[in-house]
Amino acid sequence: MCGIVGYIGHREAYPIVIKGLKRLEYRGYDSAGLMLFDGENLKISKTKGKVSDLEERSALDITINGTIGIGHTRWATHGVPNDVNSHPHVSNSGDICIVHNGIIENYEPLKKELIKRGYTFSSDTDTEVLVNLIEEVQKKENLKLGKAVQIALNQVVGAYAICVFDKKKPNEIIVARLGSPLAIGVGENEFFIASDATPFIEYTSNAIYLEDEEMAIVRLDKTLKIRKIKDDTLVDPYIQELQMNLEQIEKGGYDHFMLKEIYEQPNVIKDTYRGRLHANTGIIQMSGVEDNLEKFLNADRIIIIACGTSWHAGLVAEYVIEEFARIPVEVEYASEFRYRNPIITTKDIIIAISQSGETADTLAAIKLAKEKGAFVFGVCNVVGSSISRETHAGAYTHAGPEIGVASTKAFTTQITVLTMIALRLAKAKGSLSTSDYFRYLQELELIPEKVAEALKTNDVAKTIASIYKDAPNCLYLGRGYNFPVALEGALKLKEISYIHAEGYPAAEMKHGPIALIDEKMPVIVIAPKQGHYDKVVSNIQEIKSRSGKIIAIVTKGDSQVKELADHVIEIPETFDALSPLLTTIPLQLLSYHIAVMRGCNVDQPRNLAKSVTVE
């Protein structure tokens, strides 16, 4: 959840650390803190609140400059968000300083043992236990910092990405990871450390992504050593060239990252199928699928595992894969999958979906599936992420960095990838006629310009938002392919506006939710012309007879629903199976404008973090 930053080199560390924390604030923003070292003294500044609060605080606290620094922006797990629980944490001696992303599950017995040995604790965090454990190991066995960190980490249970600095060893920073991401930027006579590469992309395009159970020692003398935590064996560092630029992580003139990312969807959908989809020749070329085509074709079933918005994309994929390829599909919450003793065989294909590629629950489910002998295919957005490395094969979406916590362009690019997989399998199986196959390829190629047209509904969505921004509840209804879109629309409204919202299959409304409908209840109904149109019209009439306020997403030119609804938002016509790529657009815009009008922090909604790297 949390974001960590570190720098060691020849530049002033403070501006690098502060800027890096701002770029990682999507990972958590309950509190923030930093440490600078000037060659003699540690100076720490930390506070409850956002990085902007830390800037104000550190202007008073920090009176030194230094070329070594570490920082942290927190999403609270152990201990409420306050100044004391904020990172960095310092050992009892005041010598060792740490920032930590993750959870140490066995911190309580470790803490009790350390208390017996005379240690005191000022915070409620598991991190303060870890830094004092490192100090105790170092002191007891008279070890160098790196070795003490290694031994301490072999005693903890849980997940972590850590930066550790010891003022008695002022020429190095120790970093390590297990289950939480960590990247090292390799510059000229300098190193950058961060939870992802965004804090250092303007300084270097070379990065090393630590694997699980690896630690690195980065030194001012330009050396870097990577070792296995378990057995201390050396690992050859693999330097990757970053595939992002500074412009991608700036707002580009938009008021919020979320709005920018909503408007990027025509381009990123095109980027996602570019080089893979060749509509004129009827070819879909995805190496991860092509190299394992027989496994897909011989599978008894496909199990999709994901969380949140990615789970909704998986539900869309269930409809698309079953319809096109005629392979049974189950969609599972990754957070529940490994805890219910699932039946997994070597004839199963597991598709794991994650924007960040670091989702802890999804990674745990992947490991379970691999243990059972299943073939695991990953769909994620971040190159070099844990899921891309843990899976047997996969496909990247090409959404670019998604900074807004509420996912938008990740959803549509995931659907694009999954639809291409379904169409490729359908062609191989012969389960879709040649003419239909070509029609779908040609229509998918047109989707970006239709998404661009759907974005022109922004002003209509804004007007509707002004009417319903104070509604306490909201209901979203869809059928078939658009039932998952109803779930996603409700999630977006909950996430960023804090209005209670629920998504339902439209036909299920009369099995309970209809009791909620009155003149104060806005009901968003997804009713494109393709699909179960007549049935949805019937559902709308049921809502209307109970005085519900109807906001309908309809195909351009629709007249029947227009007569019944209080408000309509028109989108271009497309095939039923591709309609989620369009129907979701006005729902994203509606949620965005409602949140803005309610004065909510759109990009950083309360209690949430972008990448859920702890269970």
N, C-alpha and C positions, 0 to 999 in steps of 0.2 A: 504494500500500500504506500508506504512512505517513500520520499525521494531523498537520495543522498548525493552529495557532490564533494569532490576533493580536488586539490591542485597542489603540485609540487614542481617548482621550476625556477624561472628567472623573472617572471612577471609579479606584479602585486596580486596577491591572491584574493583580496576582498572583493573587487568588482567582478571577478570571474565566479566566485562562489555565490554572490548575491544574484547575479544574472542567471546562473545555472539553477538556483532555487526557484526563481520565477518561472523558468521553463518546465520545472518538474512539479509545480504546485498542483497540477491536475492529479498528482498521485496522493495528495493529502494536504490539508490546509487548516488543521486544528491549531498548530503551533509551528514555530520555526526557530532555528538557532544556528550559530556558527562558532568556529574556533579559528583564531589566527595565531601564528607563532612567529616571533620576530628574531629568533636566534637565541633568546634567553627566556622569554616569558610566554605563557599561554594566556590568551585573552579570549574570554567566552562571553557571548551575548545571546540570549534566548528569551522568547516571550510567547505567551498564548496569542493566537491570532495568525494572520497571514504574513507573507514575506514583506509586504509593505509596512506592517507593524514592526517587523524585525529591523527594517531599514531605519525607522525612526529611533528605535531603541539602541541600535548599534552605533548611531551617530553620537550617542551619549556615552556608551560603554567602551567603544573601540577607540583607543588613542594611539595605537601602534600600527605600523605597516609590516607586512611580512610576505614572504614568497611561498609559504606553506599554509594551507587552510583546509578545513572540512566544514560541511554544512548539512542541514537536515530540514526537511519540511514534513510534518507528521500527520498521519491518520491514526488516531488513538486506538490502541488495542488494550494494553495494560496501563491503567491509570488514566484518570480524566484529563482532558486538555487543560493544562495550566502551565505557569512558568516553570515550576519545579520539575514536572514530568517531561518538559520539552528536552530535546536533544541539542547539543552534545551532552553526554554524561562523562563525569570524571571519576577516576578511582580515588580511594580514600587518601592516598598519598598526594594526590593532586598532580601526578606525573602523567598518567595515561588517560587519553581522551578517546571517545568512541561515538560514532553515529551508526545507527542500526535500522534496517528495514526487515521486518519479519516478526516471528514469535518464538521465544524460547519456552517450550512447553514444560520443561522440568525445572523452571526457575525457582519454585517454592522450596524444594528440598535443598537445592544449591544455596539458596539464600539463608536457610536455617543453619547450614553447615558453616557458612561464612560468618554469620553472627556469632556462632560459637568460637570462632577464631579471632573475634574482636572487631570485625568489620561493622560499620554503621551505614544506614541507608536513609537518604533524604527524600527519595521519590518512591512511587508505587510501580515503577517500571521493571520489566524483565531485563532491560538493557543495562541498568545500573548493576544488576547481579552479574551480567556477563563481563563488564569491564573490571569489576573487582575479582572475579574468578581468574581473569587473565593476569591481574597483578599478583594474586596469591600464587599461581603457578610459577610466574617469573621469579618472585621473591624466594619461594620455597626451594626451587631447584637451580636458582642462579642462572637463568637462561636468557638468551637474547629474545627480543620482543617477538620476532617471527615464530620461533619455536614455542614460546609460551602461548601464543595465539593458537597455534596448531593443536597443542595438547589440550587447551581449554575447550576448543571446538569439538574435540573428540569426546568430551564429557557432556555436551549439551544435546538435547533432543528438540527438534523444531526446524524452523526455517530462518535464514538470515542472509543479508548482504551487509557487510560491515566495512567501515574504514576505521583504523586504529592508529593513533599517533602517540609516541612516548617522547617527552621533552628531553629525556636522557639519551635518546637516540635520534637526534634532530635532523637526520639526513634521509629519513625514509618514512613511508606510509605503508601499512599492511592492509590488504583488502582480501576479502574472502566471500564466498557465496555458497548457499545451499537452498534451492527453491525460490530464491528471490534474485532478480536480474542484476547484473553488474557489468559495466563496460569500462574499458580503459582506453582513453585517447592517447595516442603516441605522437608527440610533437617533436620539435627540434629542441633537445636538451630540456624537455619538460614532459610531464604526464598529467592527464586529466582523468578523473574518476567520476562516474555518475551512474544512476539507475538506468538511463538510456543515453543515447548519443547526443540528444538535443543541446545539452549545455556546452558542448565543445565543437560544434560543427564549423564555426567560423575560424577555429584555430588549427584544426587538423581534419583530414579526411581518412585517417588511419585509425582503426579501432580494434581492440581485442575484446571478445566477449568471453568472460570466464564461464567455464562449465560448472555444473554442480560438483561440490566437494573439491573445489580448487581454491587456492589462495595465491596471492601474488605479493611480492615485495618490490615496490617501486622506489628508486633512490635518486637523489640529486646528482649522483655521478653517472646518470643516464642508463643505469642497468635496470633490468626488469627480470625477475625470476618467478616462474610459476611452478607450484608444487601441489601434489595431491595431499589433501588434509589427512587422509587415513594413514598413508604409509610414507609420506615425505618424498615420494619419487618426483623427479623433475619432469616437467611437461614442456614440449616445444611450443612457444607462443605462435598462434595463427593470426596474422594481421589481415583484417578485411578492409576494403575500401567502402566508405559510407555511400549509400545511395539516396542521400537527401541533401537539401540545401537550405540556407537560412531563410529564404523567402517562404518556404513551405511552413515554417513554424511561426510566422508573423501574421498579424490579423489582416494585413493587406487592405486597410481602409474600412473594414467592417467593424461594427460596434462590438461584436462578440465573435469568438472563435466558432461557436455553434452556427451562427448565421453564415459565416464564411464557408463552413464545411457543408452546410445544406446546399449552398450555391455552387460548390465544387462538384456536385454529383454528376452533371452531364460529362464533365471531363474525366473524372476518375472511373466512371463506368466504362467509358471508352478506353481508358488506360488499362483497365482490367481485362478487356477482351482483345486488346491490340496484340497482334502477333499470334493469337490463339484461334480467333474466329475468322474464317474465310468464307463468307456467305456465298460468293459467286461460284466457288468450286465445291462447296458443301463439305468443307474440312474444319474440324475442331482439333487443334493440336495442343495438348497439354501433356508435357513429358511425364509428370507424376502419375497421370492416368494411363497414358500410352504404355509406359514401361511395366505397368501392373494390370493391364487390361484383362488378362485371363483370371486374375484373382477376383476382380469385380464381377466378371461374367459368371464365374462359378460360385459366387457367394450365395449362401442360403438366405442371408438378410444383411441389411446395412443398419448399424446402430449409430445414430448421431448423438454426440454428447457436447453440451455447451451450457452456458449460463447467460441469463439476462437477455439482451438484444440478440446475441448470437444464437440463443435457444430459439427465439422467434424466427430467425433466418433458417434454422434447422427445421422448424415446422413447415415453412414454405417448401423447403427441399423435400420433405416427406411427400407432399402432394405431387411435386414435379417429378421426382424419381419414380414413384410408384406409377404415375400416369404414363410417363414416357418409356421408362426402362422395364417396368413390370417386375421390379425387385422389391420384396417386402422391406419396409423401413420402420424403425422405431426411433423415437426422439426422447432422450433422457436428460434430466437435469444432471450435470456433472457432479453437483454437490450431493446428490442422493445415490448416484450410480454405484459407487464402490461400497456403500454402507448397507446395501440391501442384498448382498450376496448374489449378484446377477449371474445368469447362465450365459457364458461366453464360450464359443468353440472356435476351432481353427478354420471353420467355414464362414466365420463372421468377418465383415469389414466394419471397422470403427472409423467414423469421420468425426474428428475433433475440430470444433470451430471456436476461434478466439481472436478478437481484434489485436490484443497486445501480444498474444503468444506466450503470456506469462501467468495466465489464470491458474491459481493453485489447485482448485477443485478439478479443473479439466486436466491438468498435468497428472494429478493423482489417479484419475480415471484412466488416462493413457497407460500409465505404468501397470495398472491392474490388467488392462486388456492385453498388453504385451506379455505379461506373465502367463495368461491363459492361452497364448498362441495365436491371437487374432492379428490380422493385418491392420495397421493404424495409419490413416491418411489425415494429414493436417490441413486446415484452411485458416490462415492467419495473415495479418497485415504487416508485421514487423520482421524484417529480414534479420536473421541471426538470433531470433528469440528462442526460448527454451522449447516451445512446442515444435518449431521447425526442426529442431535438432533431435527431439525425442521420438518423433514419428518416423515410420518407415519411408514415407513419401508424402508429397503434399502439393499444394498450390497456393501461391501468394495472391492475395488481393493487392491491388495497386492503388489504394485509397490515399496514400501519403500519410504523414503524421496527423492523427486525430487528437486534438488538444482538449476540445470540449468534453466534459465528463459524460454528458448524455450523447450516446452514439447515434450518428446519422448516416454519414457516407460509408461507414463500415458495414452497416446493414444492407445497403443496396449493392455494394460490391461483393459481399458474401453471397447474396442471392444470385448475382451475375455468375460467379464462379460455379456455384452449385447447379445452376441451370445448364451451364455448358457441360458439366460432368454428366448430368442426366441425358442431355441430347447426344453426347458421344457414346454413352452406353446404349442408348436406344438405337443408334445407327448400327453399332456392332451386333446387337441382338436381333435387329430387324423388327423391333416391336413398334416402330413408327414408320408409316409409309414414306417413301422417298419424297413425295410432293409435300407432305406435312413437315418433314424434316427440313427441307429447303425453306419453306414458309417461315418456320420458327427462327431459323438462322437469319433470314433477311429481316424479320421483325425485331429480333434482338439487336441487330446492327443499327436499327432506327431508334432504339430506346433513348439514347442520350439526347437527341433533339426533341423527343417527346417529353423527357424530364425537364428540359429547358423550357418547354411550353407550359408544363405544369407549374413551374416556378413563377410564372406570371400571375398565378392566383394569390400572390403575396398580399396585395392590397385588400382582396376580399377576405382572406384569412385574418388580416389585421382588424378589419371592421367587425367581423364576427367575434374576435377576441375581446374587443372593447365592450361587447354586450354581455359576455359570459365570464369575464375575468374574476368575478366575485362569487361564482357558483361554488357551493361547498362540495358537490359531487358531480360526477360525469360518467356516462355509460357509453361504451364503444361497441358497436355490433358489426359483424361481418360474417360472410358464409364462404365455405370452400377455401380457395387460395387467400381470401381476404380476412378469414378469421384470425390468422397470425398477425395480420396488419392491425386488426382491432386491438389485439393484446399489446402490440408495439406502440400504437398510438396512446393507449392508456398509460403505459409505462413512461413514455416521454412526458406526459402531463404531470404524473406523480413526481417524477424525478426533479423537474426544474421549476414547477409552479407550486408544488406541495398541495395541490387539489387532489382529493381522493377520487380515483377513477378506476373503473374495471372494464376489461374487455371480455366479450362473450360471443359464442356462436349465435347468430341472430335467432335461430330456431329455439335456442335454450332460454330465450327471454321469458317465455311463459311458464318455465319451470322454476320460477322464483324471482328473478330480477324485476319482472313486470310490477311487482308489489311496490317498488321504489319510485315508479314513474308518476309524476304529477307535473303541474305547470311550472315548477321550479327546477325540474331535472332536464338539463341538456343531454340529448342523445345523439351521438355521432354515428351515422349509419353509412357504411361503405357499400355503394350500390352501383357499380359499373354495369353497363349494358350486357357485357359478356358474363357468362356464369349463371348463377341462380337468381336472375333478375326478378322474375315474377314472385318468387318466394319472399325476396327481400321487400318488395313493394307491399306484400301482405303484412309483413312485420311492421313496416312503417305505418300502415293503416291502424294496426293495433296500438301503436304508440300514440298516434294522433287522436284516437278515440278516448285516450286517457289524459289528454291535454299536455303531453310531453313536448318539449321544444326540440325540433328535429333539424340537425345540421347534416346534410347529405353530400357525400362525395359521389358525383355522377359523371357519366360519359358526356362529353360535349354534345349539345343538341338534345339532351334528354328533356322530355316534356312531362311524362307521367309522374315521376318523383317530384319534379319541380312544383306541380300543383299541390302536393301534399306537404312538402317540407317548408319549414320557416326560413331556411337558408340553404343554398346549394353552392358547391364549389365544383367547377367543371374541369375535367382532365381529358387529355386526348384518348382516343380509342386505341386499344391494343388487344392482343389475345388474352384470354382469361388467365392462362398460366404465367403470363408476364405482367399482369396488372399490378401485383404488389410493388413493382418498381416505380409505378406512377401514383398509386393510391396513398402510399406512405408520405409523399411530398407535402400535400396540404396539411396533413396531420402534424408533421414536423414544424411547419410554419405556424400553425395554430398554437401549438404548445409554446413555441418560442415567444410569440407576441403576448400571450397570456402571462407568461412568466415575467417578461419585461414590464408589462403594465402593473403587475403586482409588486414590482420593486425587488424581485428575486435575483440572486447572483446566478445568471444563466450558465456560465461556464464552470462554476464551482458550487453546485448545489450542496446544501448542508448534509453532513453525515456521509457523503459519498466520496469515493475515489475512483479514478479512471481504471486503474489496473488492480484487480483484487488478487494480491499475491500471498494472502494468508487465508486459511480455511475459516 
